[in-house]
Amino acid sequence: MSQLIRVQDLRVVADSDQGELEIVKGVSFALEKGEVLALIGESGSGKTTIALALLGYARRGCKLAGGVVQVGEHDMLSLPESQLQGLRGNRVSYIAQSAAAAFNPAKKLIDQVIEGALIHGLGSRADLQAKAVELFRDLALPNPESIGQRYPHQVSGGQLQRVMAAMALISDPLLVILDEPTTGLHFADIQQLLDVLHRLRDHGNTVVVIEHNLDVIKTADWLVDLGPEGGSRGGQIIATGTPEQVAEMEQSYTGHYLKPLLIRDRA
């Protein structure tokens, strides 16, 4: 299989009192279609900064300073902003940390699911609504024919995560990015999120997930563990490989806690 995602020697700098400070230092990884990669590490290690670079985006005060970010045939670091805007939410979907915060409480769910695809001209309203219902069904949402007529406050947190996944999938993206999707979720909702990840994989979607929950991390095909902010290896990869490989690497703080979980699963 050919690489769908290629990140090579990515560098990101941020403004500081001392001038430009390098916060992502030579990060490289690659993914094939249908693979799931988890970005792990302490807060401030650069996980979200790297994920945003996959959108060709840097937060205010930051700059994409070098390297290659290839998504399909698109070089995300060299495209003009007008082309990047056409790719975001279309070929690359980003699912924010809080599902509830991503929805307009005054609009029906189905209208929000299809809105981006309508803007990008990916189909008629009727066709996209029918596609949304099929996605609701694929994602095991209850009453897929009617749940889209509800408002965000009328469904559970786990169901809202699934609706958000439908929103990400409606445009048939090359890449889906999930930013800390378990934040604020109860145990039952986390189990539903794990099911969503499995279904994304079954759809053939390539996924990058930023996560700290070990139950989510262990399901990934690949892990990229980043050094802590302020340390000598902050913003650098300190360990990478399959969950089983990273669990054996002494330098990986997360791997230390992941190992007994993997041993338990094998028992």
C-alpha positions in Angstrom: 0.0 0.0 0.0 1.2 3.5 -0.7 1.5 6.2 1.9 -1.5 8.4 2.3 0.0 10.7 4.9 3.6 11.7 5.0 5.1 14.1 7.6 8.8 14.6 7.3 11.1 16.8 9.4 8.2 19.0 10.5 9.3 22.1 12.4 7.0 24.7 14.1 8.2 27.8 15.8 6.4 30.1 18.3 7.0 33.7 19.2 8.6 34.3 22.6 10.4 37.0 24.6 13.6 35.5 23.4 12.6 35.4 19.8 11.4 32.4 17.9 11.2 29.2 19.9 11.1 25.8 18.2 8.2 23.9 19.7 8.0 21.0 17.1 11.5 19.7 16.2 11.9 17.5 13.2 8.9 15.3 13.6 8.4 12.5 11.0 5.8 9.8 10.5 3.7 8.2 7.7 0.4 6.4 7.5 -1.3 4.3 4.9 -5.0 4.3 4.1 -7.2 2.9 6.9 -4.5 3.2 9.6 -4.9 4.9 13.0 -2.1 6.8 14.6 -2.2 8.2 18.2 -0.2 11.3 19.1 0.6 10.9 22.8 2.6 12.8 25.4 2.3 15.3 28.2 0.3 18.6 27.9 2.4 21.1 25.9 4.4 18.5 24.0 3.1 19.6 20.6 0.4 17.1 19.8 -2.3 19.6 18.8 0.3 21.7 17.0 1.3 18.7 14.8 -2.4 17.8 14.2 -3.1 21.4 13.1 -0.1 21.2 10.7 -1.9 18.4 9.0 -4.5 21.0 8.1 -1.8 23.4 6.9 -2.6 25.6 9.9 -0.7 27.1 12.8 -2.1 28.9 15.8 -1.7 32.6 16.3 1.9 33.3 17.3 3.2 30.1 15.7 4.6 29.4 12.2 5.1 26.3 10.1 8.8 26.7 9.7 9.9 23.7 7.6 9.4 20.1 6.5 6.9 18.3 4.5 3.2 17.6 5.3 1.7 15.5 2.5 -2.0 14.5 2.6 -2.8 12.4 -0.5 -1.4 14.5 -3.4 -1.6 17.7 -1.4 1.4 19.5 0.0 -0.2 21.2 3.0 2.7 23.5 3.7 3.0 25.1 0.2 -0.7 25.5 -0.8 -2.2 29.0 -0.7 -4.8 29.7 2.0 -7.7 29.6 -0.6 -6.9 26.0 -1.5 -6.3 25.0 2.1 -9.8 26.3 3.0 -11.2 24.1 0.3 -9.5 21.0 1.8 -10.4 21.7 5.5 -13.6 20.0 6.4 -13.7 18.4 3.0 -10.6 16.2 2.3 -9.3 16.6 5.9 -11.8 16.6 8.8 -11.0 17.8 12.3 -13.2 16.7 15.2 -12.6 19.2 18.1 -12.0 18.2 21.8 -15.6 18.9 23.0 -18.3 17.6 20.8 -20.9 19.7 22.6 -19.0 22.9 22.0 -18.8 22.1 18.2 -22.5 22.2 17.7 -24.9 25.1 17.5 -27.6 24.4 20.1 -30.3 26.2 18.0 -29.9 24.0 14.9 -31.0 20.5 14.2 -28.3 17.9 14.1 -28.8 16.8 10.5 -28.5 20.4 9.2 -25.2 20.8 11.0 -23.9 17.4 9.7 -24.5 18.4 6.0 -23.7 22.1 6.2 -20.0 21.8 5.3 -20.6 19.4 2.4 -23.3 21.8 1.1 -20.9 24.7 1.2 -18.3 22.6 -0.7 -20.9 21.7 -3.3 -20.6 17.9 -2.6 -24.3 17.2 -3.3 -27.8 18.4 -3.0 -29.5 18.9 0.3 -31.7 15.8 -0.2 -28.8 13.6 -1.3 -26.6 14.7 1.6 -29.5 14.2 4.1 -29.9 10.7 2.8 -26.2 10.1 3.1 -26.2 11.4 6.7 -29.0 9.0 7.6 -26.9 6.1 6.2 -23.9 7.3 8.3 -26.1 7.5 11.4 -27.1 3.9 10.7 -23.4 2.8 10.1 -22.4 4.5 13.4 -25.1 2.6 15.3 -27.0 5.7 16.3 -30.6 4.9 17.6 -33.4 5.8 15.3 -31.2 6.9 12.4 -34.1 8.1 10.3 -35.2 10.6 13.0 -32.3 11.4 15.3 -31.1 14.1 12.9 -34.2 16.1 13.7 -33.1 16.5 17.3 -31.1 19.3 18.8 -27.7 18.8 20.5 -29.0 18.9 24.0 -31.5 16.1 23.2 -28.8 13.4 22.8 -26.2 11.9 25.1 -22.5 12.8 24.9 -21.6 9.5 23.3 -24.4 9.9 20.7 -23.1 13.4 20.0 -19.6 12.0 19.4 -21.2 9.7 16.8 -23.0 12.6 15.1 -19.8 14.5 15.0 -18.1 11.4 13.3 -20.9 11.5 10.7 -20.2 15.2 10.2 -16.5 14.3 9.6 -17.4 11.5 7.2 -20.1 13.2 5.1 -17.4 14.6 2.7 -15.5 11.3 2.3 -12.3 12.8 3.7 -8.8 11.4 3.2 -8.0 12.0 6.9 -9.9 12.4 10.1 -8.3 14.1 13.1 -9.7 13.7 16.6 -8.4 16.0 19.3 -8.7 14.5 22.8 -12.1 12.9 22.0 -12.5 11.3 25.5 -12.3 14.6 27.4 -15.3 14.9 29.7 -16.8 11.6 28.6 -18.2 9.0 31.0 -17.0 5.4 30.8 -20.0 4.3 28.8 -19.5 7.1 26.3 -15.8 6.2 26.0 -16.8 2.7 25.0 -19.1 4.2 22.3 -16.1 6.3 21.1 -14.0 3.1 20.8 -16.8 1.7 18.6 -16.7 4.9 16.5 -12.9 4.4 16.0 -13.5 0.8 14.9 -16.2 2.0 12.4 -13.9 4.7 11.0 -11.3 2.1 10.4 -13.9 -0.2 8.8 -14.8 2.6 6.5 -11.2 2.8 5.4 -10.6 6.2 6.9 -7.1 7.2 8.0 -7.2 8.6 11.5 -4.9 10.7 13.7 -6.1 10.9 17.3 -4.7 13.0 20.1 -5.3 11.1 23.3 -4.3 10.2 26.8 -6.8 7.4 27.5 -5.0 4.1 27.5 -8.0 2.2 26.2 -8.1 4.4 23.1 -4.3 4.5 22.7 -3.9 0.7 22.7 -6.3 0.4 19.7 -4.1 2.5 17.4 -1.9 0.9 14.7 0.9 3.3 15.5 1.9 5.6 18.4 4.0 8.8 18.3 5.2 9.8 21.8 6.4 13.3 22.2 8.8 14.7 24.7 7.5 17.0 27.5 7.4 20.8 27.2 10.5 22.4 28.6 12.5 19.3 28.6 15.6 18.7 26.4 13.4 16.6 24.0 10.3 18.7 24.1 8.5 18.7 20.8 10.5 15.8 19.6 9.6 12.2 19.1 10.9 10.1 22.0 9.3 6.8 21.0 7.4 5.5 18.0 6.0 2.2 16.9 3.1 -0.1 17.5 1.5 0.0 21.0 3.3 -3.2 21.8 6.7 -1.8 20.7 6.3 1.5 22.5 5.2 -0.3 25.7 8.7 -1.9 25.8 10.5 1.4 25.4 11.9 2.7 28.7 11.9 6.4 27.5 8.1 6.3 27.0 6.2 7.5 30.0 2.9 6.4 28.5 4.4 3.0 27.5 5.2 2.3 31.2 1.4 2.4 31.9 0.4 0.8 28.6 2.4 -2.4 29.1 0.4 -4.0 31.9 -2.8 -3.2 30.0 -1.5 -5.0 27.0 -0.4 -8.0 29.1 -3.8 -8.2 30.7 -5.5 -8.2 27.3 -3.3 -11.1 26.2 -4.1 -13.1 29.3 
